[in-house]
Amino acid sequence: MPEPIVHQEFDPANGVLSFYTYDVLTKLLHTLVEAHPQLAQIESIGKSLEGRELWLVTLTNSATGPALEKPAYWIDGNTHAGEVTGSTVVLYTIWSYLTKYGNDETVTRLLDRSAIYLLPRISVDGAERYLTTPYFLRSSTRRYPYEDERDGLYPEDIDGDGHILDMRIQDPNGPWKASEKDPRILRRRELDEEGGTYYHWLTEGLVRNYDGYAIPVAPSREGL
């Protein structure tokens, strides 16, 4: 498993924020809404492939009229799996509007006259995998465009250390060589270069249907 998230505390008044797993984010959203019933509502607008709710928070002063009868603004975050900063920003925005209402003239006027719809996390399944496993994906965990696996190299945590690393394999025909300035860095071999130590550069993983020669990179399992 990957290294644990250092903390998932939420104390924005003191500058303490983090990246939040689905269960923690869900609890934080409901806690904020329950503390400000006149200004906030929360509802699910659907479920993900893996059964997680997509939580939508509506901010407006219900005493001045229903949200559907007011001009509206939409804010969302975490469209792609790794964009977890976006969900934290939206969560902070919700907290900021709710705590500033009645003290900040602009925020008070905004929530009295308008409705703001906030969806903190669109890619709920992808973000959960991104935060809790060593695997990277672009967006949804739905397999696309192929249901079955193709031939080639798939990234895998082979040794179970919580990381998917890169490796270099020495080969006189390899296209890479170590940098003279820092041997940890690989740089491209010149087209006419000979006589050095050269490498192939591969991601840690499993090769499906290896033919003993070529190692093509397989298409992503989740191509969305």
MDAnalysis code that builds the backbone (N, CA, C; Angstrom):
import MDAnalysis as mda
import numpy as np

u = mda.Universe.empty(672, n_residues=224, atom_resindex=np.repeat(np.arange(224), 3), trajectory=True)
u.add_TopologyAttr("name", ["N", "CA", "C"] * 224)
u.add_TopologyAttr("resid", np.arange(1, 225))
u.add_TopologyAttr("resname", ["MET", "PRO", "GLU", "PRO", "ILE", "VAL", "HIS", "GLN", "GLU", "PHE", "ASP", "PRO", "ALA", "ASN", "GLY", "VAL", "LEU", "SER", "PHE", "TYR", "THR", "TYR", "ASP", "VAL", "LEU", "THR", "LYS", "LEU", "LEU", "HIS", "THR", "LEU", "VAL", "GLU", "ALA", "HIS", "PRO", "GLN", "LEU", "ALA", "GLN", "ILE", "GLU", "SER", "ILE", "GLY", "LYS", "SER", "LEU", "GLU", "GLY", "ARG", "GLU", "LEU", "TRP", "LEU", "VAL", "THR", "LEU", "THR", "ASN", "SER", "ALA", "THR", "GLY", "PRO", "ALA", "LEU", "GLU", "LYS", "PRO", "ALA", "TYR", "TRP", "ILE", "ASP", "GLY", "ASN", "THR", "HIS", "ALA", "GLY", "GLU", "VAL", "THR", "GLY", "SER", "THR", "VAL", "VAL", "LEU", "TYR", "THR", "ILE", "TRP", "SER", "TYR", "LEU", "THR", "LYS", "TYR", "GLY", "ASN", "ASP", "GLU", "THR", "VAL", "THR", "ARG", "LEU", "LEU", "ASP", "ARG", "SER", "ALA", "ILE", "TYR", "LEU", "LEU", "PRO", "ARG", "ILE", "SER", "VAL", "ASP", "GLY", "ALA", "GLU", "ARG", "TYR", "LEU", "THR", "THR", "PRO", "TYR", "PHE", "LEU", "ARG", "SER", "SER", "THR", "ARG", "ARG", "TYR", "PRO", "TYR", "GLU", "ASP", "GLU", "ARG", "ASP", "GLY", "LEU", "TYR", "PRO", "GLU", "ASP", "ILE", "ASP", "GLY", "ASP", "GLY", "HIS", "ILE", "LEU", "ASP", "MET", "ARG", "ILE", "GLN", "ASP", "PRO", "ASN", "GLY", "PRO", "TRP", "LYS", "ALA", "SER", "GLU", "LYS", "ASP", "PRO", "ARG", "ILE", "LEU", "ARG", "ARG", "ARG", "GLU", "LEU", "ASP", "GLU", "GLU", "GLY", "GLY", "THR", "TYR", "TYR", "HIS", "TRP", "LEU", "THR", "GLU", "GLY", "LEU", "VAL", "ARG", "ASN", "TYR", "ASP", "GLY", "TYR", "ALA", "ILE", "PRO", "VAL", "ALA", "PRO", "SER", "ARG", "GLU", "GLY", "LEU"])
u.atoms.positions = np.array([
    [0.835, -1.193, 0.000],
    [0.000, 0.000, 0.000],
    [0.874, 1.249, 0.000],
    [0.359, 2.370, -0.531],
    [1.145, 3.599, -0.531],
    [1.290, 4.155, 0.868],
    [2.191, 5.115, 1.014],
    [2.346, 5.770, 2.303],
    [1.024, 6.450, 2.671],
    [0.604, 6.374, 3.942],
    [-0.686, 6.949, 4.324],
    [-0.689, 8.459, 4.195],
    [-1.874, 9.011, 3.929],
    [-2.028, 10.455, 3.945],
    [-1.672, 10.948, 5.344],
    [-0.860, 11.988, 5.423],
    [-0.348, 12.436, 6.719],
    [-1.490, 12.757, 7.673],
    [-2.483, 13.465, 7.201],
    [-3.651, 13.762, 8.025],
    [-4.802, 14.091, 7.089],
    [-6.010, 14.035, 7.615],
    [-7.175, 14.468, 6.854],
    [-7.973, 15.461, 7.687],
    [-7.263, 16.277, 8.431],
    [-7.913, 17.259, 9.284],
    [-8.443, 18.418, 8.446],
    [-9.499, 19.042, 8.947],
    [-10.094, 20.193, 8.273],
    [-10.288, 21.292, 9.305],
    [-9.370, 22.249, 9.292],
    [-9.423, 23.385, 10.208],
    [-8.975, 24.619, 9.433],
    [-9.786, 25.044, 8.456],
    [-9.355, 26.129, 7.566],
    [-9.111, 27.448, 8.275],
    [-9.772, 27.680, 9.398],
    [-9.549, 28.925, 10.129],
    [-8.097, 29.052, 10.574],
    [-7.439, 27.905, 10.764],
    [-6.032, 27.897, 11.163],
    [-5.119, 27.395, 10.044],
    [-5.648, 27.389, 8.822],
    [-4.839, 27.019, 7.671],
    [-4.547, 25.540, 7.545],
    [-5.354, 24.686, 8.178],
    [-5.117, 23.240, 8.133],
    [-6.085, 22.606, 7.136],
    [-5.543, 22.174, 6.007],
    [-6.322, 21.511, 4.967],
    [-5.554, 20.285, 4.499],
    [-6.229, 19.413, 3.757],
    [-5.580, 18.197, 3.291],
    [-6.280, 17.722, 2.026],
    [-5.932, 16.516, 1.592],
    [-6.674, 15.805, 0.558],
    [-7.524, 14.760, 1.273],
    [-8.792, 14.629, 0.872],
    [-9.727, 13.844, 1.664],
    [-10.265, 12.647, 0.894],
    [-10.252, 11.491, 1.553],
    [-10.879, 10.318, 0.964],
    [-12.393, 10.521, 0.957],
    [-13.079, 9.663, 0.228],
    [-14.515, 9.848, 0.014],
    [-15.294, 9.914, 1.326],
    [-15.052, 8.986, 2.237],
    [-15.818, 8.954, 3.485],
    [-15.584, 10.210, 4.321],
    [-14.343, 10.669, 4.368],
    [-14.034, 11.874, 5.145],
    [-14.665, 13.100, 4.491],
    [-14.557, 13.206, 3.176],
    [-15.161, 14.336, 2.466],
    [-16.673, 14.356, 2.670],
    [-17.300, 13.194, 2.591],
    [-18.746, 13.100, 2.800],
    [-19.133, 13.605, 4.187],
    [-18.402, 13.182, 5.201],
    [-18.697, 13.602, 6.573],
    [-18.510, 15.106, 6.743],
    [-17.443, 15.655, 6.169],
    [-17.192, 17.091, 6.288],
    [-18.303, 17.904, 5.629],
    [-18.749, 17.482, 4.459],
    [-19.815, 18.202, 3.765],
    [-21.106, 18.191, 4.575],
    [-21.479, 17.028, 5.082],
    [-22.715, 16.939, 5.863],
    [-22.617, 17.745, 7.161],
    [-21.451, 17.757, 7.773],
    [-21.268, 18.525, 9.008],
    [-21.445, 20.018, 8.755],
    [-20.873, 20.517, 7.662],
    [-21.014, 21.936, 7.328],
    [-22.469, 22.300, 7.052],
    [-23.148, 21.456, 6.294],
    [-24.545, 21.745, 5.946],
    [-25.435, 21.697, 7.186],
    [-25.243, 20.702, 8.031],
    [-26.075, 20.569, 9.229],
    [-25.885, 21.741, 10.193],
    [-24.718, 22.362, 10.155],
    [-24.459, 23.498, 11.042],
    [-25.070, 24.794, 10.519],
    [-25.503, 24.810, 9.249],
    [-26.058, 26.034, 8.649],
    [-27.311, 25.685, 7.842],
    [-28.367, 25.206, 8.494],
    [-29.541, 24.716, 7.761],
    [-30.268, 25.786, 6.958],
    [-30.178, 27.053, 7.350],
    [-30.870, 28.102, 6.606],
    [-30.126, 28.477, 5.332],
    [-28.836, 28.170, 5.294],
    [-28.007, 28.610, 4.171],
    [-27.580, 27.477, 3.240],
    [-27.678, 26.234, 3.672],
    [-27.090, 25.144, 2.888],
    [-27.983, 23.915, 2.854],
    [-27.959, 23.251, 1.715],
    [-28.617, 21.962, 1.548],
    [-27.657, 21.031, 0.819],
    [-27.794, 19.733, 1.060],
    [-26.959, 18.753, 0.380],
    [-27.841, 17.643, -0.172],
    [-27.506, 17.185, -1.365],
    [-28.254, 16.105, -1.998],
    [-27.325, 15.334, -2.922],
    [-27.687, 14.105, -3.204],
    [-26.948, 13.307, -4.174],
    [-27.598, 13.483, -5.540],
    [-26.787, 13.759, -6.547],
    [-27.326, 13.910, -7.902],
    [-27.036, 12.679, -8.754],
    [-26.564, 11.614, -8.118],
    [-26.309, 10.382, -8.853],
    [-25.291, 9.529, -8.135],
    [-25.085, 8.328, -8.676],
    [-24.094, 7.414, -8.122],
    [-23.052, 7.071, -9.173],
    [-21.854, 6.814, -8.697],
    [-20.755, 6.455, -9.582],
    [-20.829, 4.980, -9.955],
    [-19.919, 4.569, -10.814],
    [-19.830, 3.169, -11.221],
    [-19.660, 2.253, -10.016],
    [-18.892, 2.685, -9.024],
    [-18.619, 1.866, -7.845],
    [-19.585, 2.150, -6.694],
    [-20.636, 2.927, -6.965],
    [-21.690, 3.115, -5.975],
    [-21.518, 4.281, -5.031],
    [-20.616, 5.204, -5.312],
    [-20.431, 6.368, -4.446],
    [-21.376, 7.494, -4.876],
    [-21.875, 8.230, -3.883],
    [-22.776, 9.345, -4.160],
    [-21.990, 10.550, -4.679],
    [-22.612, 11.288, -5.587],
    [-22.059, 12.561, -6.040],
    [-22.793, 13.662, -5.278],
    [-22.115, 14.221, -4.282],
    [-22.753, 15.176, -3.378],
    [-22.741, 16.582, -3.965],
    [-23.923, 17.175, -4.027],
    [-24.086, 18.555, -4.485],
    [-24.567, 19.401, -3.311],
    [-23.854, 20.486, -3.044],
    [-24.237, 21.415, -1.984],
    [-24.810, 22.680, -2.626],
    [-25.966, 23.106, -2.146],
    [-26.595, 24.338, -2.618],
    [-26.533, 25.371, -1.505],
    [-25.982, 26.534, -1.821],
    [-25.880, 27.622, -0.853],
    [-26.792, 28.769, -1.269],
    [-27.670, 29.158, -0.398],
    [-28.494, 30.353, -0.562],
    [-29.214, 30.602, 0.754],
    [-29.638, 31.824, 0.968],
    [-30.436, 32.141, 2.149],
    [-31.883, 31.762, 1.854],
    [-32.352, 30.673, 2.448],
    [-33.707, 30.191, 2.155],
    [-34.778, 31.168, 2.620],
    [-34.439, 32.070, 3.540],
    [-35.419, 33.047, 4.023],
    [-35.754, 34.092, 2.970],
    [-34.889, 34.251, 1.971],
    [-35.143, 35.243, 0.914],
    [-35.690, 34.596, -0.354],
    [-36.017, 33.316, -0.286],
    [-36.604, 32.642, -1.435],
    [-35.868, 31.365, -1.782],
    [-36.541, 30.474, -2.525],
    [-35.912, 29.202, -2.901],
    [-34.809, 29.385, -3.938],
    [-33.876, 28.449, -3.932],
    [-32.729, 28.527, -4.840],
    [-33.154, 28.547, -6.302],
    [-34.185, 27.783, -6.647],
    [-34.598, 27.676, -8.049],
    [-35.171, 28.969, -8.613],
    [-35.473, 29.927, -7.765],
    [-36.027, 31.199, -8.230],
    [-34.987, 32.314, -8.238],
    [-33.711, 31.954, -8.047],
    [-32.654, 32.962, -7.977],
    [-31.617, 32.733, -9.074],
    [-30.896, 33.792, -9.469],
    [-29.749, 33.595, -10.361],
    [-28.764, 32.628, -9.707],
    [-28.101, 31.832, -10.524],
    [-27.276, 30.765, -9.952],
    [-25.868, 30.764, -10.541],
    [-24.969, 30.143, -9.779],
    [-23.575, 29.975, -10.192],
    [-23.156, 28.554, -9.848],
    [-22.390, 27.931, -10.731],
    [-21.975, 26.533, -10.556],
    [-20.468, 26.456, -10.318],
    [-20.061, 25.670, -9.324],
    [-18.647, 25.434, -9.035],
    [-18.446, 23.933, -8.855],
    [-17.460, 23.364, -9.540],
    [-17.148, 21.958, -9.302],
    [-15.639, 21.756, -9.283],
    [-15.225, 20.572, -8.860],
    [-13.802, 20.261, -8.770],
    [-13.545, 18.782, -8.933],
    [-12.265, 18.443, -9.030],
    [-11.840, 17.040, -9.116],
    [-12.501, 16.332, -10.297],
    [-12.454, 16.985, -11.472],
    [-13.019, 16.388, -12.680],
    [-12.281, 15.110, -13.045],
    [-10.952, 15.148, -12.945],
    [-10.130, 13.976, -13.214],
    [-9.596, 13.413, -11.899],
    [-9.218, 12.150, -11.939],
    [-8.904, 11.410, -10.712],
    [-7.874, 12.105, -9.831],
    [-6.790, 12.588, -10.424],
    [-5.701, 13.145, -9.637],
    [-5.862, 14.596, -9.247],
    [-6.954, 15.224, -9.644],
    [-7.146, 16.648, -9.358],
    [-7.795, 16.842, -7.986],
    [-7.199, 16.207, -6.970],
    [-7.789, 16.225, -5.634],
    [-7.689, 17.599, -4.973],
    [-6.775, 18.435, -5.444],
    [-6.718, 19.803, -4.924],
    [-8.034, 20.526, -5.183],
    [-8.653, 20.240, -6.335],
    [-9.909, 20.899, -6.686],
    [-11.006, 20.643, -5.679],
    [-11.127, 19.405, -5.195],
    [-12.186, 19.109, -4.224],
    [-11.929, 19.813, -2.897],
    [-10.659, 19.954, -2.525],
    [-10.340, 20.683, -1.299],
    [-10.677, 22.167, -1.446],
    [-10.422, 22.722, -2.623],
    [-10.747, 24.133, -2.868],
    [-12.257, 24.361, -2.789],
    [-13.041, 23.452, -3.377],
    [-14.499, 23.602, -3.325],
    [-14.999, 23.458, -1.888],
    [-14.441, 22.499, -1.150],
    [-14.806, 22.337, 0.257],
    [-14.495, 23.606, 1.043],
    [-13.330, 24.171, 0.800],
    [-12.955, 25.419, 1.475],
    [-13.905, 26.557, 1.090],
    [-14.308, 26.602, -0.174],
    [-15.232, 27.643, -0.632],
    [-16.563, 27.552, 0.104],
    [-17.076, 26.331, 0.270],
    [-18.324, 26.139, 1.017],
    [-18.169, 26.662, 2.440],
    [-17.094, 26.251, 3.095],
    [-16.838, 26.716, 4.471],
    [-16.730, 28.237, 4.522],
    [-16.042, 28.818, 3.554],
    [-15.810, 30.257, 3.549],
    [-17.119, 31.037, 3.431],
    [-17.983, 30.636, 2.502],
    [-19.266, 31.333, 2.340],
    [-20.128, 31.198, 3.593],
    [-20.178, 29.997, 4.155],
    [-21.048, 29.766, 5.308],
    [-20.573, 30.525, 6.542],
    [-19.281, 30.592, 6.753],
    [-18.767, 31.252, 7.954],
    [-18.695, 32.769, 7.805],
    [-18.679, 33.252, 6.567],
    [-18.617, 34.700, 6.359],
    [-19.993, 35.351, 6.243],
    [-21.025, 34.525, 6.049],
    [-22.369, 35.093, 5.926],
    [-22.742, 35.840, 7.212],
    [-23.257, 37.048, 7.029],
    [-23.626, 37.879, 8.169],
    [-22.498, 38.752, 8.676],
    [-21.266, 38.438, 8.272],
    [-20.097, 39.228, 8.677],
    [-19.439, 39.927, 7.498],
    [-19.585, 39.355, 6.332],
    [-18.999, 39.913, 5.120],
    [-20.139, 40.412, 4.231],
    [-20.107, 41.693, 3.901],
    [-21.213, 42.300, 3.154],
    [-21.405, 41.648, 1.791],
    [-20.307, 41.369, 1.094],
    [-20.410, 40.791, -0.249],
    [-20.992, 39.383, -0.204],
    [-20.491, 38.554, 0.701],
    [-20.987, 37.183, 0.817],
    [-22.456, 37.182, 1.231],
    [-22.813, 38.031, 2.166],
    [-24.202, 38.099, 2.625],
    [-25.133, 38.489, 1.483],
    [-24.757, 39.499, 0.733],
    [-25.581, 39.928, -0.406],
    [-25.680, 38.826, -1.457],
    [-24.576, 38.126, -1.678],
    [-24.554, 37.061, -2.681],
    [-25.524, 35.938, -2.325],
    [-25.490, 35.484, -1.080],
    [-26.357, 34.371, -0.690],
    [-27.806, 34.813, -0.485],
    [-28.022, 36.085, -0.227],
    [-29.395, 36.587, -0.129],
    [-30.055, 36.653, -1.505],
    [-29.268, 36.981, -2.521],
    [-29.833, 37.230, -3.847],
    [-29.643, 36.077, -4.829],
    [-28.685, 35.202, -4.556],
    [-28.300, 34.197, -5.543],
    [-28.252, 32.807, -4.915],
    [-28.071, 31.817, -5.790],
    [-27.842, 30.437, -5.358],
    [-26.520, 29.969, -5.953],
    [-25.757, 29.245, -5.155],
    [-24.482, 28.701, -5.621],
    [-24.539, 27.183, -5.473],
    [-24.292, 26.490, -6.568],
    [-24.289, 25.027, -6.567],
    [-22.839, 24.557, -6.625],
    [-22.457, 23.704, -5.683],
    [-21.058, 23.272, -5.576],
    [-20.978, 21.749, -5.534],
    [-20.237, 21.195, -6.477],
    [-19.999, 19.750, -6.550],
    [-18.502, 19.527, -6.324],
    [-18.093, 19.169, -5.111],
    [-16.660, 19.115, -4.806],
    [-15.878, 18.068, -5.592],
    [-16.509, 16.925, -5.876],
    [-15.741, 15.841, -6.501],
    [-16.583, 15.155, -7.567],
    [-16.173, 15.314, -8.823],
    [-16.853, 14.641, -9.932],
    [-16.353, 13.202, -10.057],
    [-15.046, 13.032, -10.080],
    [-14.460, 11.700, -10.262],
    [-14.284, 11.017, -8.903],
    [-15.401, 10.609, -8.305],
    [-15.330, 10.064, -6.944],
    [-14.595, 8.724, -6.898],
    [-14.798, 7.876, -7.893],
    [-14.104, 6.582, -7.908],
    [-12.627, 6.754, -8.243],
    [-12.355, 7.570, -9.245],
    [-10.970, 7.783, -9.650],
    [-10.141, 8.423, -8.554],
    [-10.713, 9.414, -7.864],
    [-9.980, 10.079, -6.787],
    [-9.694, 9.117, -5.642],
    [-10.646, 8.233, -5.350],
    [-10.434, 7.278, -4.261],
    [-9.280, 6.330, -4.590],
    [-9.232, 5.871, -5.827],
    [-8.118, 5.006, -6.211],
    [-6.807, 5.785, -6.191],
    [-6.856, 7.022, -6.647],
    [-5.656, 7.860, -6.674],
    [-5.106, 8.087, -5.267],
    [-6.003, 8.277, -4.294],
    [-5.584, 8.595, -2.930],
    [-5.202, 7.373, -2.105],
    [-5.678, 6.201, -2.474],
    [-5.515, 5.037, -1.597],
    [-4.719, 3.897, -2.213],
    [-4.268, 4.032, -3.456],
    [-3.464, 2.992, -4.097],
    [-2.308, 3.651, -4.843],
    [-1.335, 2.873, -5.310],
    [-0.240, 3.463, -6.085],
    [-0.581, 3.659, -7.554],
    [-1.814, 3.375, -7.954],
    [-2.162, 3.404, -9.370],
    [-2.632, 4.780, -9.810],
    [-2.244, 5.125, -11.026],
    [-2.633, 6.404, -11.617],
    [-3.636, 6.146, -12.729],
    [-4.675, 6.947, -12.777],
    [-5.611, 6.893, -13.886],
    [-6.105, 8.297, -14.159],
    [-6.630, 8.489, -15.358],
    [-7.005, 9.833, -15.772],
    [-8.322, 10.278, -15.148],
    [-9.329, 9.393, -15.188],
    [-10.648, 9.839, -14.757],
    [-11.423, 8.707, -14.098],
    [-12.319, 8.075, -14.844],
    [-13.189, 7.046, -14.283],
    [-12.464, 5.709, -14.171],
    [-12.971, 4.844, -13.291],
    [-12.436, 3.489, -13.179],
    [-13.120, 2.530, -14.156],
    [-14.035, 3.038, -14.953],
    [-14.695, 2.203, -15.961],
    [-13.687, 1.799, -17.039],
    [-13.682, 0.535, -17.411],
    [-12.779, 0.078, -18.469],
    [-13.251, 0.626, -19.814],
    [-12.318, 1.261, -20.525],
    [-12.655, 1.882, -21.804],
    [-11.363, 2.129, -22.585],
    [-11.337, 1.887, -23.881],
    [-12.429, 1.414, -24.736],
    [-12.535, -0.108, -24.815],
    [-11.648, -0.836, -24.098],
    [-11.654, -2.295, -24.171],
    [-12.095, -2.878, -22.831],
    [-12.981, -3.857, -22.880],
    [-13.380, -4.551, -21.664],
    [-12.294, -5.526, -21.212],
    [-11.623, -6.148, -22.184],
    [-10.566, -7.103, -21.860],
    [-9.210, -6.423, -21.990],
    [-8.174, -7.066, -21.471],
    [-6.844, -6.485, -21.517],
    [-6.187, -6.754, -22.862],
    [-5.400, -5.787, -23.314],
    [-4.633, -5.904, -24.545],
    [-3.240, -6.455, -24.223],
    [-2.479, -6.746, -25.253],
    [-1.102, -7.205, -25.052],
    [-0.202, -6.025, -24.707],
    [0.838, -6.301, -23.929],
    [1.812, -5.269, -23.616],
    [2.019, -5.097, -22.122],
    [2.729, -4.037, -21.777],
    [3.127, -3.764, -20.397],
    [2.051, -2.965, -19.671],
    [1.571, -3.521, -18.546],
    [0.635, -2.829, -17.671],
    [1.347, -2.458, -16.374],
    [1.252, -1.211, -15.936],
    [1.865, -0.838, -14.654],
    [1.263, -1.646, -13.504],
    [2.122, -2.207, -12.662],
    [1.686, -2.971, -11.495],
    [2.691, -2.774, -10.365],
    [2.198, -2.814, -9.141],
    [3.063, -2.772, -7.963],
    [3.546, -4.199, -7.695],
    [4.585, -4.604, -8.393],
    [5.026, -5.999, -8.381],
    [5.494, -6.445, -6.998],
    [6.261, -5.606, -6.313],
    [6.826, -6.023, -5.031],
    [5.976, -5.606, -3.838],
    [4.816, -4.995, -4.089],
    [3.899, -4.667, -3.009],
    [4.390, -3.615, -2.041],
    [5.275, -2.710, -2.494],
    [5.804, -1.692, -1.582],
    [4.992, -0.403, -1.596],
    [3.873, -0.406, -2.341],
    [3.035, 0.784, -2.387],
    [3.444, 1.798, -3.426],
    [4.408, 1.443, -4.281],
    [4.871, 2.360, -5.321],
    [4.985, 1.621, -6.648],
    [4.717, 2.321, -7.731],
    [4.994, 1.810, -9.069],
    [6.126, 2.662, -9.618],
    [7.310, 2.077, -9.686],
    [8.514, 2.817, -10.036],
    [8.924, 2.544, -11.481],
    [9.905, 3.294, -11.941],
    [10.508, 3.046, -13.246],
    [11.799, 2.264, -13.054],
    [12.210, 1.557, -14.088],
    [13.448, 0.783, -14.017],
    [14.232, 0.969, -15.311],
    [15.534, 0.822, -15.204],
    [16.397, 0.853, -16.382],
    [17.026, -0.521, -16.569],
    [17.031, -0.985, -17.805],
    [17.588, -2.291, -18.138],
    [18.724, -2.076, -19.131],
    [19.929, -2.502, -18.752],
    [21.092, -2.268, -19.604],
    [20.986, -3.077, -20.889],
    [21.249, -2.401, -22.015],
    [21.164, -3.034, -23.331],
    [22.006, -2.204, -24.291],
    [22.944, -2.813, -25.015],
    [23.780, -2.035, -25.942],
    [22.980, -1.333, -27.027],
    [21.751, -1.776, -27.257],
    [20.900, -1.136, -28.260],
    [19.879, -0.179, -27.643],
    [19.987, 0.059, -26.345],
    [19.025, 0.928, -25.673],
    [19.124, 2.373, -26.116],
    [18.017, 3.111, -26.092],
    [17.999, 4.504, -26.552],
    [18.336, 5.529, -25.475],
    [18.628, 5.084, -24.237],
    [18.883, 6.008, -23.145],
    [20.278, 5.796, -22.568],
    [20.828, 6.856, -21.976],
    [22.087, 6.740, -21.251],
    [22.026, 7.648, -20.031],
    [22.895, 7.371, -19.055],
    [22.911, 8.161, -17.833],
    [23.502, 9.539, -18.105],
    [22.937, 10.546, -17.465],
    [23.442, 11.905, -17.601],
    [24.810, 12.027, -16.943],
    [25.702, 12.783, -17.587],
    [27.023, 13.018, -17.008],
    [26.930, 13.892, -15.756],
    [25.906, 14.739, -15.685],
    [25.756, 15.637, -14.545],
    [25.133, 14.944, -13.340],
    [24.248, 13.998, -13.599],
    [23.582, 13.283, -12.512],
    [23.186, 11.911, -13.038],
    [23.890, 10.849, -12.638],
    [23.636, 9.517, -13.198],
    [22.257, 8.962, -12.867],
    [21.530, 9.607, -11.960],
    [20.166, 9.169, -11.677],
    [19.212, 9.542, -12.802],
    [19.642, 10.479, -13.644],
    [18.803, 10.983, -14.726],
    [19.217, 10.327, -16.037],
    [18.238, 9.882, -16.806],
    [18.518, 9.348, -18.135],
    [18.249, 10.417, -19.182],
    [19.093, 10.429, -20.205],
    [18.848, 11.317, -21.340],
    [19.008, 10.524, -22.627],
    [18.482, 11.054, -23.702],
    [18.478, 10.351, -24.971],
    [19.893, 10.138, -25.511],
    [20.122, 8.970, -26.039],
    [21.371, 8.652, -26.724],
    [21.372, 9.343, -28.083],
    [22.533, 9.860, -28.498],
    [22.637, 10.481, -29.815],
    [22.481, 9.416, -30.903],
    [21.995, 9.820, -32.072],
    [21.715, 8.869, -33.145],
    [22.955, 8.098, -33.592],
    [24.119, 8.761, -33.603],
    [25.341, 8.112, -34.081],
    [26.269, 7.705, -32.941],
    [25.752, 7.672, -31.723],
    [26.584, 7.424, -30.550],
    [26.815, 5.928, -30.343],
    [28.062, 5.557, -30.038],
    [28.416, 4.168, -29.766],
    [29.430, 4.118, -28.628],
    [29.621, 2.914, -28.071],
    [30.698, 2.701, -27.110],
    [30.380, 3.027, -25.672],
    [29.156, 3.418, -25.381],
    [28.803, 3.746, -24.006],
    [27.942, 2.673, -23.359],
    [27.394, 3.000, -22.218],
    [26.461, 2.116, -21.521],
    [25.053, 2.656, -21.740],
    [24.207, 1.819, -22.303],
    [22.881, 2.280, -22.712],
    [21.790, 1.427, -22.059],
    [20.584, 1.999, -22.041],
    [19.498, 1.354, -21.300],
    [18.178, 1.450, -22.052],
    [17.303, 0.509, -21.711],
    [15.876, 0.675, -21.962],
    [15.248, 1.166, -20.660],
    [14.163, 1.896, -20.786],
    [13.500, 2.502, -19.627],
    [12.066, 1.991, -19.590],
    [11.721, 1.279, -18.527],
    [10.404, 0.662, -18.427],
    [9.765, 0.962, -17.078],
    [8.451, 0.939, -17.067],
    [7.697, 1.077, -15.830],
    [7.556, -0.285, -15.162],
    [7.617, -0.315, -13.843],
    [7.367, -1.545, -13.099],
    [5.988, -2.090, -13.474],
    [5.929, -3.367, -13.833],
    [4.634, -3.901, -14.218],
    [4.709, -5.312, -14.758],
    [3.605, -5.741, -15.348],
    [3.469, -7.066, -15.934],
    [3.281, -6.940, -17.438],
    [3.941, -7.829, -18.185],
    [3.815, -7.841, -19.640],
    [2.869, -8.977, -20.027],
    [1.815, -8.623, -20.702],
    [0.841, -9.628, -21.140],
    [1.225, -10.129, -22.525],
    [1.339, -11.456, -22.651],
    [1.690, -12.111, -23.918],
    [3.032, -11.621, -24.461],
    [4.050, -11.724, -23.631],
    [5.405, -11.336, -24.041],
    [5.912, -12.296, -25.114],
    [6.424, -11.744, -26.216],
    [6.892, -12.575, -27.326],
    [8.385, -12.865, -27.251],
    [9.027, -12.453, -26.154],
    [10.448, -12.697, -25.991],
    [11.327, -11.629, -26.601],
    [10.714, -10.619, -27.204],
    [11.516, -9.587, -27.861],
    [10.985, -8.184, -27.554],
    [9.825, -7.863, -28.086],
    [9.284, -6.509, -27.944],
    [8.461, -6.385, -26.663],
    [8.512, -5.191, -26.047],
    [7.693, -4.901, -24.869],
    [6.898, -3.621, -25.159],
    [5.804, -3.746, -25.874],
    [4.991, -2.553, -26.131],
    [4.255, -2.121, -24.867],
    [3.950, -0.841, -24.779],
    [3.156, -0.334, -23.661],
    [1.685, -0.587, -23.972],
    [1.009, -1.287, -23.088],
    [-0.405, -1.599, -23.298],
    [-1.250, -0.338, -23.142],
    [-2.377, -0.258, -23.833],
    [-3.266, 0.888, -23.627],
    [-3.825, 0.881, -22.213],
    [-4.139, 2.049, -21.707],
    [-4.667, 2.159, -20.352],
    [-5.935, 1.335, -20.199],
    [-6.061, 0.675, -19.049],
    [-7.289, -0.078, -18.782],
    [-8.488, 0.863, -18.711],
    [-8.265, 2.032, -18.134],
    [-9.336, 3.021, -17.978],
    [-8.991, 4.222, -18.850],
    [-9.453, 4.198, -20.084],
    [-9.025, 5.199, -21.051],
    [-9.845, 6.470, -21.081],
    [-10.835, 6.595, -20.199],
    [-11.657, 7.802, -20.207],
    [-10.888, 8.979, -19.623],
])
